[in-house]
Amino acid sequence: MSILIVEPDDSLGPELVATLRAEGDEVRVLVGDRSQAERWKGLGAFVAVGDALDADLVERACTNVRTLVAAFPGKTRSASLLQALLPAASAAGTGRIVVCAPEAASEMLQVLNAHSLDYVVLVAGRRGFLPRKGPDMASLAAAVSAADDLAGEPRMVVDLTRPEGWAALKMPA
């Protein structure tokens, strides 16, 4: 089984691919632009190119995928993208989604709770705001891996801006 990262960004994406591959996972990425494909292939990922809102493409990309990973640097598109991803991932037999976001927006949680997939939302905080400064990319990639490896059927929100969040993943803060 493998992990599919949807529209990875330039900050977390490379670190996440490296972390997951080092742990022996097959990593796939779904990117919207063909010009990005070679970069991700160079990092050792299998690449699907197309629109993440295309349910057929997402379902094909999720074949034999145990976990879908979506990182949202902001919340502008998170709910609409999740509404497209979740049914397609479920249809392909994917069991879990790990979402990285600056906050656990209510719209996003409503979408997640409306579907049968297990989920772990990693609240990473906003960069530059000292009280809720988010983790570095290596730590966030390790948290995604830990969320993927959680036993059982979690449906949880983990605040990585607080030590309790790291403890929930059985990781040091």
N, C-alpha and C positions, 0 to 999 in steps of 0.2 A: 504494500500500500504506500501511498505517497501523500504529499502535502501540496496544495495549490495556493499560491499567493496571488491575489487579485490586485492588479495595478500597483505593484510595489513602487515606493518612492526612492529617490536617490540617497536618502539618509538611512532609513531602516532596511530597505530591500537587500543591498549587498551583504550587510552584516547578518541578516536573517538567513539568506541563502547559504552563507559560509557556515553558520552555526548548525543549521539543520543537516547540511551535507556532511559536516564533521561527525555528526551523530549517526550517520549511516542512512539518513532519510533520502528518498528520491524527491527532488523538489521540482515543481512545475510552477511556471508563472504565466499569467494571462496579462498581456499588454495590449494597449490600444493602437500602437504605432509600430509598423514593421521595422522602422529604423532603430527601435529599442531592442529588438529581438537578439541581435548579435551580441550585444553587451551581456545579456542574461545568459545566453548560451555559453559565452566565455567564462562565466562564473560557475558553469556546470549544471544549469537548470534546463529543463525541457520547456519549450516556449510555445504557447498558443497566442496567435495574434487576432485581435478583433475587439468588438465592443462588449464590455462586461454586462451590458443590459440585454444582450442577445441570449435568450434562455437556451436555445439549442446549442450554441457554442459553449456556454457555461456547463451545461449538462455533459457534453462530450469531454470537456476539459476535466470534469470531476469524476470521470470513470476511474474506478479503483483508487479514489482519493479518500483518505480517512478524515482529513481535516482541511478545511478551507480557512485561509487567513486573509483578513481585510484590515488595512490600516487607513485610518481617516485622520489626516492632520487637522482638519476642521470638521464641522458638522453639516456643512451645506449640502452634501450629496449623500450622506451616510444612510439615511432612511430609504431613499429611493433606490440606491444601489442594493441595499439588503433585500428590499422587496423583490428585486429581480434575481438576486443570487440564491436566496434560500429555497424557493421551490425547485429550481434547477438542480441544486446540490442535493436536495432530498430525493429527487427523482433518480439521480445517479447512485444513490446509496451512501453518500457522504454522511458521516455521523456527527460531526462537530464543526462549529465555526469559532474561530478565535478572532476577536475584533480588538484592534488597538485604536484608542481614541483619546483626545484630550479630556473628555468628560463622558459620563454615561447619560447622554441626552434622552429625554423621555420618549421622543419619537422613535429613536433607535431601539430602545428597550421594548416598546409596544410591538414593533415589527418582529423582533427576536422572540418575544413571548407568544406571538400568534402562530409560530411554526414549531414543528416537532423536533428540529435539530437541537442537540445540546449546544450550549454556548458558554464561552468565557469572554467577558468584556474586560480588557486590561485598560484601566484608566491611567493614562501616562502623564496627565497634567499638561500644562502649556509651557513651552520653553520661554524662559525669560521672566516668568513671574515667580519670584523667590519663594513665597509661601507654599506653592504647589509645583515646584520645579520638578520636571520629569526626569526619569532615569536616562543614563547614556544609552546609546544605540546597542552596545554589546549586552548590557543588562536587560534591555527591552527584548532583544532577540532571545536571550536565555529564558526570559519570562514567557515568551510565546512558546518556546519548546517545552517548558514545564507545563503550560496550560494544555498543550497537545497531549502530554503524557499523563494527565490527571486520570485517576481511576474512576470508574463509575460513570454516572450520567450527569455531569454538572450543568447547571444553569445558574451562573453566578457572575457577579461583578466584583472585580478585584482592583482596589485602589492602590496603585503602585507609588503614589506619592506619600504613602503611610507605611510604617513598618508592618502593620497587621496584614497588609496586602501581600507583601513578600512572604510572610509566614503562611498565608493561605496556600501559596504555591510551594511551600516547604523549601524556601530559598532565603538566604540571609539578606537583610535590608541593605 
